[in-house]
Amino acid sequence: MMIHKIRYFESKQLSEGVYLQDVVNDFLSQKGDSIIAVLPVLDNALLVHYKE
């Protein structure tokens, strides 16, 4: 049974010089085909829906 999970990414929580898109891309590459959707939240955050 696969569980639907949500991961929240926010650029304000990142170190200087680290980009939100790079962090999210790394996460997406680790999860592969289990990704359901990537949704923007406000100007500086993303929600990633995936199954695990």
Order of alpha helices (4+ residues) and beta strands (2+ residues): beta-alpha-beta-beta
